[in-house]
Amino acid sequence: MKIDLASLARPKQGALVVLAADGGKLSAFGAGLDKALGGALGRAIAGAPRFKGERGQVLEVLGPGAGLGRVLIAGLGKPADIKPEALEAVAGEAVRRLALTGETALAIAVEFPAGAKADVAEAAARAALGARLGGYRFDKYRTTRKDHEKPSLKTVTVLTDSLPAAKKAYAPLSVLADGVTLTRDLVSEPANIIYPETLAAECRKLSKLGVKVEVLGEKEMKKLGMGALLGVGQGSVRESQLVVMQWNGGKKGTKPVAFVGKGVCFDTGGISIKPSAGMEEMKWDMGGAGAVIGAMAALAGRKAKANVVGVVALVENMPDGNAQRPGDVVTSMSGQTIEVLNTDAEGRLILCDALWYCQGRFKPQFMVDLATLTGAIIIALGHEHAGLFSNDDKLSEQLTKAGKAEGEALWRLPLSDAYDRAINSPIADVQNIAGPGAGAGSITAAQFLQRFVNKYPWAHLDIAGTAWSKADKPTVPRGATAFGVRLLNRLVQDNYEG
């Protein structure tokens, strides 16, 4: 599907979106169109008493005339409250509605109703982004679809009177969409296609964008003493990998910011095996690593003026005869010994070595790790927020603000010595889960990670409830969400570029 921006003018055919405010009041463009259509839009609004022009409401008018197949009237709410990012949902919802209708062309007229103060150029750019994200589909392996099951939309054109400014604003958003799409593709792939070696190969492709990529295999990691990471992968025939990506777009000598991702390309639970029902979903247990990879692609693609490091730990957790056993004790890169009580609490084992390696080598300004770490976070927060844990208030505030701006909501949860004591081991330095009845599984997992962070500002994002969606949303079709890509990009953009 091709996305374009053009000057505000009535299209001669296809589908069209016009905007309305509270009370169903059309924009000037919409009002002019209504007049040209003999009042068809006004009659439709009058005949739909539940359509009030509220944000999120859409009224569809079929065959209004003038060559148009249909017109969608999208509500934006009170003019004074309109924000540019609202156009993302408008465009995404329009694309989702029309994808299988037979319409091949869609135009979105971005002109606000009277009283709105939002930047129209930014809104047009956001509409183009929303159309791009809302139109995403992972149909790579579907070969028997009938014509009516295939998306018909070929072009989406965003119309605006602020065309030069809108194109300038859309350029970095288009690159951001590339990063989101990359992550969605990687996380959607089955585990026989994306496994540690092939995911590392995908990372290598970022070198085309100027990212320096290094891949450490098991031999190199063994020399470094990464016993926790290697223990998780020892039951798989696939070799574990640690990938280091560096984007050096900032001032020379400036310490980088660092993102660390959990990349369990398939998680059976190991010897502590998961129930078979739903296990196929564990192909997306590398969603944290996928988000880091997509964020690095977005930052490099838009030539971010910052130094950024991305580290992803890539393994498979399989129940082979050589697999790690419950009760085993492993030695992490930090030298701390870990009693492995449950082999399905494996993400924290690979992250602890990746975090230790990252801080020791790069001495970053801060570290943020992303991981589909615990089912407990879904019990606590559902699928609306990711869990945020941190040892630094400033970093927490920056992350929360970035997430709110990009629609990737975070909720901070506590860390404390009381929770930390729950993972003391009777025979090793730490155990990988708390004892029976301890509860607070997401918190104790974060406490485990904190033991491998020295004095660096650090945040842990548990994205188990947000990395995959079972329902369509305007800009996030069901499946891989790429949660974290936009958030990390915004965090750097707003706080660490200069």
N, C-alpha and C positions, 0 to 999 in steps of 0.2 A: 504494500500500500504506500503510495507516494504522498508525502506531506509537502505542501507548498504554502506560501503567503502571497497575497495579491491585494491590489487596491480595492476599496469598498465599492462594489457594483453588483447589481442584481444578476445572478447567473441565469442562463437561458434554459437550463435543464438540470435534472438531478434533484437532490434533496438539499434543503437549506435550514439552518438554525438561525433564529432571531432571538433577541433577548428581551425580557420583560421584568419589570420591578413589581413590588407589592401592589396589589390591586389589579394586576394584569396589564399595567401600563407599558406599552411597547416603546422601544427606542425610536428615535426619529427615522432611522432606516426601516424599522419594522412597520412604523405607521405609514411610511411612504409605500411600502410593499402592500400593506393592507388596502390602501386606496387603489393601487394598480390591480389588485385582485377583487375589486368590487366589494370590499368589506368582509371577505371570507374569514380573515383572522379574527376580526372583532366579533363576528357571529359565533365563531368557535369558542372564544373566550366567554361570551355571554351564555352560551349553551353548556358550559362546563362549570357549574357553580363551585366545585371543589378546587378548581384551579385558581389560586390567589396570587400567583407570581412569586410564591415563596421559594427560597433557595432549595434547589433539588427537585422542584416540580417540573414536569415536562408535559406539554399538551401537543399531541400529534394531529396535524391536519392533513388528510389525504386528498390528493388531486385538486389542489386549490386553483389551478389554472396557470396561465402564462408559461406553460412548458414544464413547470415544477411537478415532480412526482409527489412530494410531500414537504410540508414545513413543520419543523419542530419549534415550538415556543418554549424557551427555557427560562424558568424563573430564577431571579437572583436575590430576591428579598428587598429589604429597605435600601434605597440608593446610597445612603450615607455609610452603610455597612459593607458595601461591595468591596471585595479585595481581588486583585489580579488572579491569585491562585484558584479562585472559585471557577475560573474558566477551564481549569484542568478537568474537573468533574463533569462540566457541561459537555466538553468535547469528547471525553472518554465515554460518557453515557450515550451520546449520539452515535458514536461509532459502534458501540455494543448493540444498540437497538437496531441499527441498519445493516449490520454485518451480513445477515442471511436473507435480507428482504428482496434482493435482486437489484437494488440501487447500486450503481457503479461509481457515482460521484456525489460527494458531500461538500457543501460550502458552509462555513460558520461565520456569520457576520458579527464581528466584535465592535459594537458601538453601544455604549452604556446609556440607559435611560437618564433623563434629566435629574440632576442632583447628585450623581455619582462623582466621586473625587479620585477614584483609582486611576492608575497609569494605564492608559489604553494600550500602549505599545507592549508593556510588560504582560498585560492580560492576553493580547494576541499571541505572544510568544508562549505563554502558559497553555493556551488553547492548543497550539501545535504540539506541545509536549504531551498534553492529555490525550490527544488523538493518537499519537505514536504509542503511548503506553497502553491505552485502552484497546488498541487494535492488535496487541500481541497475542499470538497463538503458537503453541508448540505442536505442530502437525507433522513433524518430520517422518514419523513412522506410520502414518495413516495413508493407506494405498487404495482403499476400496470405497471412499466417499462418493456419494452421488452428487450431481451438480448442485442440487438444492441444499446440500450440507456444506458446501464450500463457501467461504466468504466472498461476497460479490463486490464489495467496495474496492475500487482501484485507486482513487484519488481523494484526498481531503485537502481543501483549500481554505485557509483562514483569511478572511477579508478584513481589511483595516485601512483607515485613513492615515495611519501613522506607519506606513510600510517600511521606510528605511530604518527607523528606530526599532520596529518589531523584528526585522531580520537580524539586526545587531543583537537584540536581546535573546533571540532564539538560538543563535550560533552555539553558545556554551550549553544550552539546554538540550540541544540535539546530541551533543557529545555525551551529556549525562544520560540521555536515553540509550545511547550505545552501550554504556556501562551497565545500565539496568537490564537491557536485553541480553547482554553477555551472561550476566549472573543468572537470569531466568533460564537461559538455554542450558547452562552448565548444571544447574540444580535439577532441571527437568530430565536430563539424560539418565537412562537406566545404568545400573551399576556394572553391567558387562561392557559398557562403552566408556563411562567415566570412572576410572579407578586411579590410584595414586600416580602411576606413571603417565597415564594419558592426561590427567588433570595438570600435572607438572608441565606436560608438553603444551597445553593450552596457555599456561602462564608464560612460557617462552615466547609465545606469539606477541606478547606485549612489548617485546624489544623493538618491534616495528614503530611503536609510539615513542621510543626513547627511554623505555624502562630498562634498567639493568637487572637481569634475571639470573639467579644462581640456583642450582638444584643440588641438594645434598642427599646422597643415598644412604643405605644402611651402614655401609662401611665407614663413611665419614661421621655419621651420627654415633656409631659405636665408639669411635676415637674420642668424640666429645663427651662421652659418658651419658648419653640420653637413654638411660635404661627404662624410664617410665614410658616414653613414646614407643620405643622399640618393643617393649613388652606387650603393648596393645596389638601391634601388627604381627607378632610372631606366629599367630595361627593362620595367617593368610599366605597363599602362594604369591600374592602381589607384594612387591617390595615397597616398604614405606618410604616416604619422601619428605623432605623439608625444603620449601621453596622460599627464597628471599628475593623480594622485588624492591628496587630502589628508584624513586623518581627524584632527581635533584634539580628542581626548578627554582629553588630559593637562593639566597645569598650563600656563597661558599663559606664554609665554616660554621654555619648556623646548624644547631642540633636538629635532627629530624623529629617529626612526630611519627608514632608507630602504631600500626594496626596489626593485630594477630588473629588469625582465624582457625577455628576448629574444622578440620576436613576429614571426617570419618565417612569415606565414600560409600561404605555400606556397613550397617551396624546390626549384627544378629544378636548382640548382647554377649557374644562369646560363650564361654561355658555357662555363665549365668544367662542362659538363652531366653530371648523374648518369646511371648506367645506368637503363634504363626499368623493369627488374624491381624492384618495391618502391617506385617513386617515389610511388605513391599515398599511402604512409605519411607523406610530407612535409607533409601537412596539419597534422600535430601538431608541426611545428617551431616553433610558437608556445606550446609547453608551459610555458616559463618565464614568459611574459607571462600565460598562463592561471592559473598558480599565484599570481602577484602579485595578479591581479584577484580570485580566490577568497579569498585571505587578507585583502584589504581588505574584502571583503564580510563575512567572518567577524568581523573586528575591529570593524567598525562595527555589525554586527548585535547583538553582545553588549555594545556600548558600552564598549569597552576604554578604560581610563584611561591612555591613552598618545597621544602625537602621532606619527603615522605617515604617511610619504609613499610612494606607489607610482608608479613611472615605468615605462611600457612603450613600447618602440620597435616600431612596427608597419610591416612592409613585405612586398612579394612579391619574390622573386628569380627573374626571368624572362629568357629568352634572346632578347629582342627585338633589332631592328636598332639600337636606341638603348642597348642594354645595356652595362654596364661591361665592359671587355676585360681579360684578363690582361696585366699590364704597365702598366696605367694608374696614375697617381699622383694621389691625392686629398688634400685638406687637411681635417683634422678640426677640430672646434670648438676644440680645445685649441691649434690652430696647428701641431701636428705633422703632417708629411707622411707618407703611407702608400703604399708601392708594393704594389699588389694583384697578387700572383703567381698567386693562384687565386681565382676568383670564388665558389667553393663554400665558402670560408672567410669567409662573409659575416656570421655572427652577431656575431663580435668587432668588425666594422666598425660595426654599428648600436649595439652596447653601449658602445663607447668614447665616442661622442658623448652617449649617454644618461647615462653615469656622470659625464662632465665637466659636463653641464648640471645634474645633480642636486646634485653637491657644490658647484658654484658658486652655485646659487640658494638651496639650503636649509642648507648647512653642517651636515650631520647628525651625530648621535653616531657613526654607522657606516653603511656601505652593504653590502648583500648583493645580489649579482646571481644570477639563476637562468637557466640556458640549456641547451637541448638542443644543446650546442656541438660535441662531437666524437665521431666513431665510435671514436676511440682509447680513450675512457674505457670503452667496452663491452669492448674487448680486455683492458683492465687489471682491471676490476671486475665485468664481467658485468652482470647486472640486479638484483643484490642491494644494492649500495651506490651512492650518488652520490658523485662526486668533490668533495672540499673543498680549496680553495686559499685561503690567507689571509696577510695581513701582520700579523695580530694573534692572539696565543695565547689571550687571554681570550675574544674573539669566537668563535674556533674551538672552544674548550671548551664555550661556551654552546650553539652550534649542534649540536655532537655530542651533548650531553646531551639537548637538545630532540628531536633526531631519534630517539635511542634510546627516549625516553619515548613517542613517537608512532608507532613502527614505521617511520620513514623514515630508514634508516641512512645515515650519511656515513662516508667514509674520507679522512683528510687526506693529501695528496700534496705533494711539496716544490716550493719556488720557490728559485731561486738565480741569481746573476750568470752562471754558466756556461750555463744554459738561456737566459737573456736575450740573451746574445751571439748565439745562433743565429738571432735575428730582426732582426739589424742588416742594413740595406739598403745596397747600394753607391751608390744614387742618391737615396734619401729617408731620412727619420729612422728609419723602421722598415718592415719588410715583413710582410705579414699571415700568412705561414707560414714555417716554418724551411726551410732548404735541403734538397736531396736527401740521404737517408740520416741525417738528424738524429735521427729518432725522437722519442719523448716528445711526441706531438702534442697531448695534453691539457695538458701542462705548458707548452709553448711558447705555446699559446692563452691560458692564464692569465697568462703573462708579458707577452703583448701587452696584455691588459686592465690589468695593474698599471701599465703606463706612463702610463695615463690616470687614475690615482688619485694624489692628492697625499699628504698626511700623514694622511688619514682612515683609521680602522680599516675594513678591507674584507675581504669574503669572496666568493669565486666558487664557485657550486655547479653542476657540470656534471651535468645530469640526463638526458643522452641515453639512458642505459640504464634509467632508472626512470620516465620520464614516460608510457610506454606498455607494457602487458603483453600478451603473447600467450597467457597461461594464466590460468585462474580461480584466485583465492585467496579465503579466506573473506570478507574485507571489501573486496576489490579485484577485481571481475569483469574479465575480459579487456577490453582497450581502454585508454582514458584513465584514468590512475591518480590524477591530481590531486596527484602527489608535490610536496611543498613547502608546501601549504596548511596542513596540521596542524603541520608543523615551524615555520613562521614564526609562526603563532598562539601556539604554545607558547613560542617564544623571547621574544616580547613579554610574554606572561602571566607567565612565571617571572622575568623580569629587568628589565622596563622599565615596569611599571605601578605606580602609587602616587599 
